[in-house]
Amino acid sequence: MRISALTLAVASSAALVATAFADVPFQQLADFGRGGSPIDVNAQGVIVGAVRAADDSMSVPVVWDSPTAAPVALPTVNGGSASAINSNGQIVGSENFPVGAGSRPVLWENGQAFILPDVGNGGYAYDINEAGVIVGSVVTLAGDYQACRWVNRKLELLPLPEFSIPGDPEQQVWSFAQSINSAGVICGTIQGQLGTPSLALRWTDAGVSAITDQGLETKGISIDNTGGILINGYFLDGSSRGPARAGVDGSLSILPFPSGLFGGAPAVTMSRTGIAAGYFYDFTEGTRIKAVAWPNDQFTPLELPTGMKYAFPLGVGNNGLVFGYITDGVSGSSVPGYWALDVGTASLTAGNTGGTRGQSVQLAATSMRATRENAGFSVAVEVNGVFAGRAITDANGVARLAYTIPANASESQLSVRFVDENGAVANSAISVDAGCVAADLNCDGIVSGSDLGILLGQWGAAGSADLNSDGIVNGTDLGVLLGSWGR
């Protein structure tokens, strides 16, 4: 399946010279001196990844509660790695099979490990969004990798386009769902077993489509909350690998990197806010591989400390922390750490609203990072400490949620708390107008036989006639109604 040609917009700075500014410094994470790989961070600053076991026999999935904390192992049978965490603290990754090669997908929640269903031969969970939808791949009994997602821990295989391997029809076709955003849009790759040919894919509720027919060997890496997808490929004359951002409008922009870079500058990860990161070859002091990030689509080298030879970023947080590891290329050990980009402060603002009992009102909050609106971001809403729902911000960064003031609300004001996936918090209130008394169920100005009929119609169940808010309409509520008779 192919799509029509897209406009290829090459950044004017693609031939820029190396930056004159100092590289963003590397900061180490604790790893007990055994090496490790941090991959993701959530709104609360909790980092997930893996460190080597004490006997160096395997990697162990871990969490760092903060950049200065020691890693804490997640429960596993035989080691593995944690690959993503959302703001609810749900973690996904993979656990090694107790015997033989391969892994099985895992969700860690509330301190427990839940093995996700597969199709008989294990698999991998790569990402999770704020709604708890997980994406990854399962391995079929034939040994193929099949893109999938898990909704409420139930496996759903994702549809695939027609795909052929010229000259080698017997080669297996593999597919991977790599990343999912807050709106549930997924990106990934379909490819030959040997990695060639390949095609970047986008999955929406409408189905699957190829992201672009520009470039060779395109791979879908990550998706941001606006729907922009980071892809790798051989663009222009096909001589160098490079990353590009594919927009939902069909546009394609190659991220800039200095001209003449051997092998280009492949990207490997991107935050929900659109900050990409990758690596490039540097020959100024021998052969080295350095990490790079593209905040605001600007090529920004990341420090490779003295004595180290290679650096590989693995994940980027909305807070601007780029995670990965460095190595000297000799000892075989890796040093986990991060580079901190200056991305500004996250903020969330909300205004008050009001209405009468039983009325639907609109709760709204605006999510920002510095002076930029956060489009496509998930915002959780609580009213009086009870989860009321989750809304996605629009192009102006505004999240809106319809909320019905309970008919039996006794307070004159309800407290509202908003939390976005940056961890920013806003508080507001709903003023409850006097309106009709709680027992006036049809709000016609008097408690009468009409209201009694409503109450009797809800008897034994929950409803607006639950006047004492105990979860059931019964004799207690009847007593409250009769006590208000004629008011």
GUTINU-763048 format. One record per residue (C-alpha): residue number from 0; x, y, z. Coordinates in nm, 3 decimals, m for minus. Layout:
% residues N
{site NUM, {X, Y, Z}}
...
//
This chain:
% residues 487
{site 0, {0.000, 0.000, 0.000}}
{site 1, {0.146, 0.335, m0.105}}
{site 2, {0.026, 0.692, m0.070}}
{site 3, {0.059, 0.985, m0.305}}
{site 4, {0.384, 1.176, m0.320}}
{site 5, {0.440, 1.422, m0.038}}
{site 6, {0.601, 1.760, m0.041}}
{site 7, {0.962, 1.723, 0.066}}
{site 8, {1.070, 2.032, 0.257}}
{site 9, {1.440, 2.039, 0.335}}
{site 10, {1.540, 2.267, 0.621}}
{site 11, {1.750, 2.556, 0.498}}
{site 12, {2.002, 2.479, 0.769}}
{site 13, {2.072, 2.127, 0.640}}
{site 14, {2.422, 2.237, 0.539}}
{site 15, {2.494, 2.419, 0.865}}
{site 16, {2.840, 2.406, 1.017}}
{site 17, {2.911, 2.257, 1.357}}
{site 18, {2.776, 2.462, 1.644}}
{site 19, {3.012, 2.700, 1.821}}
{site 20, {2.837, 2.645, 2.152}}
{site 21, {2.949, 2.390, 2.411}}
{site 22, {2.788, 2.050, 2.388}}
{site 23, {2.507, 1.984, 2.638}}
{site 24, {2.683, 1.814, 2.936}}
{site 25, {2.630, 1.449, 3.027}}
{site 26, {2.510, 1.363, 3.379}}
{site 27, {2.543, 1.012, 3.517}}
{site 28, {2.270, 0.802, 3.679}}
{site 29, {2.343, 0.562, 3.963}}
{site 30, {2.390, 0.202, 3.843}}
{site 31, {2.584, 0.026, 4.125}}
{site 32, {2.885, 0.036, 3.892}}
{site 33, {2.737, m0.231, 3.668}}
{site 34, {2.617, m0.028, 3.370}}
{site 35, {2.269, 0.031, 3.240}}
{site 36, {2.031, 0.191, 2.994}}
{site 37, {1.767, 0.451, 3.094}}
{site 38, {1.492, 0.487, 2.834}}
{site 39, {1.192, 0.695, 2.948}}
{site 40, {1.069, 0.942, 3.211}}
{site 41, {0.718, 1.045, 3.315}}
{site 42, {0.561, 1.367, 3.441}}
{site 43, {0.668, 1.296, 3.799}}
{site 44, {1.034, 1.256, 3.698}}
{site 45, {1.037, 0.877, 3.743}}
{site 46, {1.286, 0.715, 3.502}}
{site 47, {1.270, 0.358, 3.372}}
{site 48, {1.521, 0.134, 3.195}}
{site 49, {1.758, m0.146, 3.291}}
{site 50, {2.085, m0.214, 3.473}}
{site 51, {2.307, m0.520, 3.473}}
{site 52, {2.242, m0.782, 3.740}}
{site 53, {2.495, m0.824, 4.019}}
{site 54, {2.636, m1.141, 3.860}}
{site 55, {2.638, m0.973, 3.516}}
{site 56, {2.423, m1.254, 3.380}}
{site 57, {2.138, m1.039, 3.249}}
{site 58, {1.973, m0.698, 3.251}}
{site 59, {1.718, m0.616, 3.519}}
{site 60, {1.428, m0.371, 3.464}}
{site 61, {1.450, m0.080, 3.706}}
{site 62, {1.307, 0.257, 3.803}}
{site 63, {1.491, 0.565, 3.921}}
{site 64, {1.253, 0.778, 4.130}}
{site 65, {1.455, 1.084, 4.027}}
{site 66, {1.781, 1.160, 3.843}}
{site 67, {1.966, 1.148, 4.177}}
{site 68, {1.807, 0.827, 4.308}}
{site 69, {1.946, 0.475, 4.309}}
{site 70, {1.772, 0.228, 4.076}}
{site 71, {1.509, m0.005, 4.220}}
{site 72, {1.444, m0.339, 4.047}}
{site 73, {1.101, m0.422, 3.911}}
{site 74, {0.965, m0.772, 3.977}}
{site 75, {1.067, m1.022, 3.708}}
{site 76, {1.134, m1.393, 3.680}}
{site 77, {1.444, m1.378, 3.464}}
{site 78, {1.539, m1.017, 3.400}}
{site 79, {1.445, m0.786, 3.115}}
{site 80, {1.402, m0.417, 3.050}}
{site 81, {1.147, m0.139, 3.111}}
{site 82, {1.083, 0.070, 2.801}}
{site 83, {0.815, 0.330, 2.885}}
{site 84, {0.622, 0.488, 3.175}}
{site 85, {0.315, 0.713, 3.173}}
{site 86, {0.210, 0.977, 3.426}}
{site 87, {m0.011, 0.722, 3.605}}
{site 88, {0.301, 0.521, 3.688}}
{site 89, {0.217, 0.231, 3.454}}
{site 90, {0.537, 0.080, 3.314}}
{site 91, {0.578, m0.150, 3.015}}
{site 92, {0.869, m0.350, 2.882}}
{site 93, {0.979, m0.706, 2.837}}
{site 94, {1.084, m0.998, 3.053}}
{site 95, {1.328, m1.263, 2.935}}
{site 96, {1.205, m1.617, 2.889}}
{site 97, {1.326, m1.837, 3.178}}
{site 98, {1.461, m2.085, 2.922}}
{site 99, {1.597, m2.008, 2.576}}
{site 100, {1.601, m1.685, 2.380}}
{site 101, {1.320, m1.435, 2.349}}
{site 102, {1.105, m1.216, 2.570}}
{site 103, {0.745, m1.168, 2.671}}
{site 104, {0.564, m0.833, 2.705}}
{site 105, {0.502, m0.704, 3.057}}
{site 106, {0.297, m0.434, 3.229}}
{site 107, {0.409, m0.327, 3.575}}
{site 108, {0.132, m0.161, 3.775}}
{site 109, {0.102, m0.090, 4.148}}
{site 110, {0.416, m0.292, 4.217}}
{site 111, {0.296, m0.602, 4.033}}
{site 112, {0.404, m0.756, 3.703}}
{site 113, {0.136, m0.863, 3.456}}
{site 114, {0.240, m1.074, 3.158}}
{site 115, {0.053, m0.945, 2.854}}
{site 116, {m0.108, m1.196, 2.617}}
{site 117, {0.073, m1.296, 2.297}}
{site 118, {0.013, m1.544, 2.016}}
{site 119, {0.232, m1.821, 2.143}}
{site 120, {0.592, m1.711, 2.117}}
{site 121, {0.636, m1.400, 2.334}}
{site 122, {0.679, m1.041, 2.228}}
{site 123, {0.778, m0.689, 2.331}}
{site 124, {0.590, m0.388, 2.473}}
{site 125, {0.753, m0.065, 2.356}}
{site 126, {0.528, 0.225, 2.460}}
{site 127, {0.221, 0.320, 2.667}}
{site 128, {0.009, 0.636, 2.650}}
{site 129, {m0.177, 0.825, 2.921}}
{site 130, {m0.493, 0.618, 2.869}}
{site 131, {m0.296, 0.298, 2.932}}
{site 132, {m0.298, 0.169, 2.573}}
{site 133, {0.021, m0.031, 2.505}}
{site 134, {0.189, m0.092, 2.169}}
{site 135, {0.457, m0.335, 2.059}}
{site 136, {0.502, m0.658, 1.870}}
{site 137, {0.428, m1.023, 1.931}}
{site 138, {0.621, m1.312, 1.779}}
{site 139, {0.416, m1.566, 1.586}}
{site 140, {0.480, m1.939, 1.594}}
{site 141, {0.636, m1.897, 1.249}}
{site 142, {0.885, m1.649, 1.397}}
{site 143, {0.737, m1.333, 1.244}}
{site 144, {0.713, m1.008, 1.440}}
{site 145, {0.355, m0.874, 1.423}}
{site 146, {0.264, m0.515, 1.522}}
{site 147, {m0.001, m0.503, 1.795}}
{site 148, {m0.154, m0.310, 2.078}}
{site 149, {m0.301, m0.406, 2.414}}
{site 150, {m0.620, m0.232, 2.533}}
{site 151, {m0.721, m0.314, 2.890}}
{site 152, {m0.452, m0.586, 2.874}}
{site 153, {m0.626, m0.753, 2.579}}
{site 154, {m0.422, m0.820, 2.265}}
{site 155, {m0.524, m0.667, 1.931}}
{site 156, {m0.318, m0.739, 1.619}}
{site 157, {m0.285, m0.429, 1.401}}
{site 158, {m0.379, m0.436, 1.032}}
{site 159, {m0.096, m0.430, 0.779}}
{site 160, {m0.069, m0.297, 0.423}}
{site 161, {0.031, m0.509, 0.129}}
{site 162, {0.408, m0.545, 0.135}}
{site 163, {0.643, m0.742, m0.085}}
{site 164, {1.017, m0.811, m0.086}}
{site 165, {1.151, m0.787, m0.441}}
{site 166, {1.364, m1.084, m0.542}}
{site 167, {1.308, m1.271, m0.214}}
{site 168, {0.941, m1.367, m0.173}}
{site 169, {1.030, m1.628, 0.090}}
{site 170, {1.180, m1.375, 0.330}}
{site 171, {0.966, m1.315, 0.638}}
{site 172, {0.781, m0.986, 0.674}}
{site 173, {0.808, m0.825, 1.016}}
{site 174, {0.612, m0.532, 1.160}}
{site 175, {0.660, m0.322, 1.472}}
{site 176, {0.434, m0.074, 1.653}}
{site 177, {0.692, 0.155, 1.810}}
{site 178, {0.509, 0.453, 1.959}}
{site 179, {0.159, 0.577, 2.056}}
{site 180, {0.051, 0.931, 2.140}}
{site 181, {m0.213, 1.058, 2.381}}
{site 182, {m0.483, 1.050, 2.111}}
{site 183, {m0.410, 0.684, 2.038}}
{site 184, {m0.238, 0.729, 1.699}}
{site 185, {0.040, 0.473, 1.647}}
{site 186, {0.351, 0.471, 1.431}}
{site 187, {0.588, 0.191, 1.338}}
{site 188, {0.748, m0.004, 1.056}}
{site 189, {0.691, m0.294, 0.822}}
{site 190, {1.005, m0.453, 0.677}}
{site 191, {1.181, m0.763, 0.558}}
{site 192, {1.335, m0.986, 0.822}}
{site 193, {1.678, m0.858, 0.722}}
{site 194, {1.566, m0.497, 0.765}}
{site 195, {1.525, m0.425, 0.396}}
{site 196, {1.309, m0.309, 0.233}}
{site 197, {1.115, m0.111, 0.495}}
{site 198, {0.824, 0.132, 0.511}}
{site 199, {0.711, 0.363, 0.792}}
{site 200, {0.347, 0.320, 0.896}}
{site 201, {0.074, 0.515, 1.076}}
{site 202, {m0.226, 0.349, 1.244}}
{site 203, {m0.542, 0.545, 1.328}}
{site 204, {m0.903, 0.442, 1.392}}
{site 205, {m0.949, 0.456, 1.014}}
{site 206, {m0.684, 0.189, 0.956}}
{site 207, {m0.321, 0.176, 0.845}}
{site 208, {m0.137, 0.386, 0.587}}
{site 209, {0.219, 0.437, 0.469}}
{site 210, {0.359, 0.761, 0.611}}
{site 211, {0.546, 0.863, 0.296}}
{site 212, {0.668, 0.734, m0.038}}
{site 213, {0.963, 0.976, m0.033}}
{site 214, {1.303, 0.838, 0.063}}
{site 215, {1.431, 0.483, 0.080}}
{site 216, {1.417, 0.239, 0.370}}
{site 217, {1.192, 0.456, 0.586}}
{site 218, {1.127, 0.345, 0.944}}
{site 219, {0.868, 0.486, 1.185}}
{site 220, {1.045, 0.580, 1.509}}
{site 221, {0.815, 0.785, 1.731}}
{site 222, {0.503, 1.003, 1.730}}
{site 223, {0.438, 1.330, 1.914}}
{site 224, {0.109, 1.456, 2.050}}
{site 225, {0.033, 1.671, 1.745}}
{site 226, {0.048, 1.359, 1.528}}
{site 227, {0.391, 1.441, 1.383}}
{site 228, {0.593, 1.125, 1.324}}
{site 229, {0.970, 1.092, 1.338}}
{site 230, {1.102, 0.866, 1.063}}
{site 231, {1.444, 0.758, 0.944}}
{site 232, {1.533, 0.702, 0.582}}
{site 233, {1.767, 0.774, 0.292}}
{site 234, {1.641, 1.103, 0.152}}
{site 235, {1.731, 1.335, m0.135}}
{site 236, {1.995, 1.149, m0.339}}
{site 237, {1.987, 0.850, m0.103}}
{site 238, {2.351, 0.892, 0.001}}
{site 239, {2.302, 0.965, 0.372}}
{site 240, {2.066, 0.847, 0.639}}
{site 241, {1.870, 1.121, 0.808}}
{site 242, {1.565, 1.184, 1.021}}
{site 243, {1.253, 1.359, 0.897}}
{site 244, {0.931, 1.475, 1.057}}
{site 245, {0.612, 1.370, 0.878}}
{site 246, {0.312, 1.593, 0.948}}
{site 247, {m0.051, 1.489, 0.949}}
{site 248, {m0.100, 1.721, 0.649}}
{site 249, {0.137, 1.509, 0.437}}
{site 250, {0.436, 1.742, 0.468}}
{site 251, {0.783, 1.599, 0.520}}
{site 252, {1.072, 1.800, 0.668}}
{site 253, {1.424, 1.665, 0.698}}
{site 254, {1.582, 1.759, 1.030}}
{site 255, {1.905, 1.955, 0.977}}
{site 256, {2.253, 1.816, 1.027}}
{site 257, {2.598, 1.937, 0.918}}
{site 258, {2.687, 1.864, 0.559}}
{site 259, {2.947, 1.595, 0.498}}
{site 260, {2.860, 1.381, 0.801}}
{site 261, {2.960, 1.022, 0.731}}
{site 262, {2.647, 0.807, 0.752}}
{site 263, {2.423, 1.107, 0.821}}
{site 264, {2.255, 1.147, 1.158}}
{site 265, {1.988, 0.885, 1.228}}
{site 266, {1.728, 0.961, 1.496}}
{site 267, {1.627, 0.698, 1.748}}
{site 268, {1.367, 0.863, 1.972}}
{site 269, {1.135, 1.162, 2.020}}
{site 270, {0.937, 1.313, 2.307}}
{site 271, {0.561, 1.376, 2.299}}
{site 272, {0.655, 1.743, 2.257}}
{site 273, {0.848, 1.671, 1.938}}
{site 274, {1.211, 1.680, 2.059}}
{site 275, {1.405, 1.426, 1.853}}
{site 276, {1.740, 1.269, 1.944}}
{site 277, {1.988, 1.045, 1.765}}
{site 278, {2.357, 1.006, 1.692}}
{site 279, {2.625, 1.091, 1.437}}
{site 280, {2.985, 0.994, 1.358}}
{site 281, {3.253, 1.240, 1.470}}
{site 282, {3.609, 1.205, 1.336}}
{site 283, {3.764, 1.513, 1.501}}
{site 284, {3.935, 1.300, 1.769}}
{site 285, {3.949, 0.958, 1.610}}
{site 286, {3.632, 0.762, 1.538}}
{site 287, {3.359, 0.846, 1.783}}
{site 288, {2.981, 0.829, 1.788}}
{site 289, {2.820, 1.130, 1.952}}
{site 290, {2.464, 1.190, 2.061}}
{site 291, {2.256, 1.475, 1.920}}
{site 292, {1.916, 1.629, 1.990}}
{site 293, {1.696, 1.857, 1.783}}
{site 294, {1.514, 2.093, 2.024}}
{site 295, {1.305, 2.327, 1.807}}
{site 296, {1.450, 2.127, 1.514}}
{site 297, {1.800, 2.267, 1.580}}
{site 298, {2.098, 2.029, 1.553}}
{site 299, {2.238, 2.028, 1.911}}
{site 300, {2.539, 1.802, 1.992}}
{site 301, {2.539, 1.632, 2.332}}
{site 302, {2.859, 1.587, 2.532}}
{site 303, {3.071, 1.276, 2.498}}
{site 304, {3.287, 1.288, 2.813}}
{site 305, {3.664, 1.249, 2.793}}
{site 306, {3.773, 0.887, 2.770}}
{site 307, {3.445, 0.776, 2.620}}
{site 308, {3.405, 0.667, 2.259}}
{site 309, {3.037, 0.612, 2.193}}
{site 310, {2.710, 0.771, 2.310}}
{site 311, {2.360, 0.650, 2.229}}
{site 312, {2.039, 0.829, 2.332}}
{site 313, {1.741, 0.600, 2.395}}
{site 314, {1.458, 0.828, 2.505}}
{site 315, {1.351, 1.191, 2.550}}
{site 316, {1.114, 1.324, 2.816}}
{site 317, {0.876, 1.616, 2.784}}
{site 318, {1.095, 1.785, 3.046}}
{site 319, {1.387, 1.798, 2.799}}
{site 320, {1.591, 1.517, 2.956}}
{site 321, {1.757, 1.301, 2.689}}
{site 322, {1.836, 0.955, 2.829}}
{site 323, {2.091, 0.705, 2.710}}
{site 324, {2.434, 0.567, 2.781}}
{site 325, {2.799, 0.621, 2.700}}
{site 326, {3.081, 0.369, 2.671}}
{site 327, {3.457, 0.365, 2.623}}
{site 328, {3.427, 0.101, 2.351}}
{site 329, {3.683, m0.119, 2.526}}
{site 330, {3.555, m0.245, 2.860}}
{site 331, {3.215, m0.347, 2.728}}
{site 332, {3.038, m0.164, 3.012}}
{site 333, {2.789, 0.118, 2.965}}
{site 334, {2.738, 0.427, 3.181}}
{site 335, {2.372, 0.533, 3.207}}
{site 336, {2.286, 0.900, 3.222}}
{site 337, {2.115, 1.195, 3.063}}
{site 338, {2.160, 1.530, 2.895}}
{site 339, {1.934, 1.814, 3.016}}
{site 340, {1.798, 2.045, 2.747}}
{site 341, {1.649, 2.381, 2.843}}
{site 342, {1.286, 2.353, 2.731}}
{site 343, {1.123, 2.602, 2.968}}
{site 344, {0.871, 2.553, 3.245}}
{site 345, {0.546, 2.360, 3.211}}
{site 346, {0.228, 2.533, 3.324}}
{site 347, {m0.143, 2.466, 3.342}}
{site 348, {m0.410, 2.731, 3.396}}
{site 349, {m0.783, 2.696, 3.457}}
{site 350, {m1.079, 2.921, 3.530}}
{site 351, {m1.382, 2.875, 3.754}}
{site 352, {m1.730, 2.790, 3.631}}
{site 353, {m2.073, 2.742, 3.781}}
{site 354, {m2.423, 2.605, 3.734}}
{site 355, {m2.722, 2.447, 3.902}}
{site 356, {m2.763, 2.090, 4.024}}
{site 357, {m2.808, 1.850, 3.735}}
{site 358, {m2.668, 2.099, 3.484}}
{site 359, {m2.381, 2.010, 3.249}}
{site 360, {m2.093, 2.256, 3.266}}
{site 361, {m1.765, 2.272, 3.075}}
{site 362, {m1.439, 2.234, 3.264}}
{site 363, {m1.138, 2.376, 3.079}}
{site 364, {m0.764, 2.417, 3.131}}
{site 365, {m0.478, 2.540, 2.910}}
{site 366, {m0.151, 2.344, 2.894}}
{site 367, {0.173, 2.527, 2.808}}
{site 368, {0.548, 2.465, 2.792}}
{site 369, {0.722, 2.803, 2.820}}
{site 370, {0.529, 3.016, 2.566}}
{site 371, {0.418, 2.724, 2.347}}
{site 372, {0.074, 2.564, 2.365}}
{site 373, {0.075, 2.189, 2.415}}
{site 374, {m0.156, 2.053, 2.145}}
{site 375, {m0.278, 1.695, 2.170}}
{site 376, {m0.188, 1.657, 2.538}}
{site 377, {m0.381, 1.447, 2.786}}
{site 378, {m0.526, 1.628, 3.089}}
{site 379, {m0.680, 1.433, 3.378}}
{site 380, {m0.965, 1.596, 3.572}}
{site 381, {m1.081, 1.533, 3.928}}
{site 382, {m1.387, 1.684, 4.097}}
{site 383, {m1.391, 1.675, 4.477}}
{site 384, {m1.109, 1.421, 4.461}}
{site 385, {m1.293, 1.179, 4.230}}
{site 386, {m1.164, 1.112, 3.877}}
{site 387, {m1.408, 1.275, 3.633}}
{site 388, {m1.239, 1.198, 3.301}}
{site 389, {m0.955, 1.276, 3.066}}
{site 390, {m0.950, 1.534, 2.785}}
{site 391, {m0.711, 1.605, 2.497}}
{site 392, {m0.594, 1.962, 2.434}}
{site 393, {m0.680, 2.134, 2.106}}
{site 394, {m0.448, 2.333, 1.880}}
{site 395, {m0.453, 2.617, 2.136}}
{site 396, {m0.356, 2.389, 2.422}}
{site 397, {m0.705, 2.391, 2.575}}
{site 398, {m0.856, 2.071, 2.718}}
{site 399, {m1.234, 2.068, 2.769}}
{site 400, {m1.444, 1.817, 2.960}}
{site 401, {m1.823, 1.819, 3.002}}
{site 402, {m1.925, 1.756, 3.363}}
{site 403, {m2.273, 1.725, 3.510}}
{site 404, {m2.316, 1.876, 3.855}}
{site 405, {m2.472, 1.600, 4.069}}
{site 406, {m2.841, 1.651, 4.131}}
{site 407, {m2.784, 1.568, 4.498}}
{site 408, {m2.485, 1.800, 4.542}}
{site 409, {m2.506, 1.954, 4.889}}
{site 410, {m2.203, 2.181, 4.863}}
{site 411, {m2.217, 2.534, 4.726}}
{site 412, {m1.878, 2.480, 4.562}}
{site 413, {m1.700, 2.179, 4.412}}
{site 414, {m1.320, 2.168, 4.385}}
{site 415, {m1.163, 2.083, 4.046}}
{site 416, {m0.807, 1.962, 3.990}}
{site 417, {m0.641, 1.935, 3.648}}
{site 418, {m0.312, 1.749, 3.585}}
{site 419, {m0.146, 1.732, 3.242}}
{site 420, {0.111, 1.480, 3.123}}
{site 421, {0.389, 1.732, 3.191}}
{site 422, {0.296, 1.705, 3.559}}
{site 423, {0.164, 2.062, 3.569}}
{site 424, {m0.133, 2.116, 3.802}}
{site 425, {m0.417, 2.370, 3.805}}
{site 426, {m0.700, 2.408, 4.054}}
{site 427, {m1.039, 2.570, 4.002}}
{site 428, {m1.393, 2.550, 4.135}}
{site 429, {m1.752, 2.493, 4.027}}
{site 430, {m2.000, 2.721, 4.202}}
{site 431, {m2.326, 2.538, 4.262}}
{site 432, {m2.620, 2.780, 4.237}}
{site 433, {m2.902, 2.742, 4.484}}
{site 434, {m3.144, 2.646, 4.208}}
{site 435, {m3.388, 2.387, 4.335}}
{site 436, {m3.349, 2.187, 4.654}}
{site 437, {m3.194, 1.845, 4.619}}
{site 438, {m3.527, 1.663, 4.671}}
{site 439, {m3.690, 1.864, 4.388}}
{site 440, {m3.578, 1.600, 4.139}}
{site 441, {m3.742, 1.755, 3.835}}
{site 442, {m3.649, 2.106, 3.951}}
{site 443, {m4.000, 2.245, 3.896}}
{site 444, {m3.984, 2.456, 4.211}}
{site 445, {m4.170, 2.227, 4.450}}
{site 446, {m4.117, 1.883, 4.605}}
{site 447, {m4.432, 1.693, 4.512}}
{site 448, {m4.575, 1.370, 4.377}}
{site 449, {m4.376, 1.408, 4.054}}
{site 450, {m4.052, 1.387, 4.249}}
{site 451, {m4.186, 1.092, 4.450}}
{site 452, {m4.256, 0.913, 4.122}}
{site 453, {m3.897, 0.971, 4.007}}
{site 454, {m3.765, 0.835, 4.336}}
{site 455, {m3.982, 0.524, 4.322}}
{site 456, {m3.873, 0.466, 3.961}}
{site 457, {m3.510, 0.452, 4.077}}
{site 458, {m3.578, 0.241, 4.388}}
{site 459, {m3.301, m0.005, 4.465}}
{site 460, {m3.054, 0.146, 4.218}}
{site 461, {m2.822, 0.445, 4.194}}
{site 462, {m2.957, 0.769, 4.047}}
{site 463, {m3.042, 1.132, 4.098}}
{site 464, {m3.283, 1.033, 4.378}}
{site 465, {m2.994, 0.903, 4.590}}
{site 466, {m3.029, 1.206, 4.815}}
{site 467, {m2.783, 1.092, 5.083}}
{site 468, {m2.520, 0.979, 4.829}}
{site 469, {m2.484, 0.627, 4.968}}
{site 470, {m2.502, 0.467, 4.622}}
{site 471, {m2.862, 0.337, 4.638}}
{site 472, {m3.213, 0.483, 4.635}}
{site 473, {m3.400, 0.346, 4.938}}
{site 474, {m3.606, 0.436, 5.243}}
{site 475, {m3.350, 0.684, 5.371}}
{site 476, {m3.384, 0.890, 5.053}}
{site 477, {m3.763, 0.864, 5.076}}
{site 478, {m3.743, 1.012, 5.424}}
{site 479, {m3.532, 1.303, 5.296}}
{site 480, {m3.780, 1.370, 5.017}}
{site 481, {m4.084, 1.359, 5.249}}
{site 482, {m3.903, 1.594, 5.487}}
{site 483, {m3.877, 1.847, 5.205}}
{site 484, {m4.237, 1.799, 5.087}}
{site 485, {m4.399, 2.118, 4.958}}
{site 486, {m4.076, 2.320, 4.952}}
//
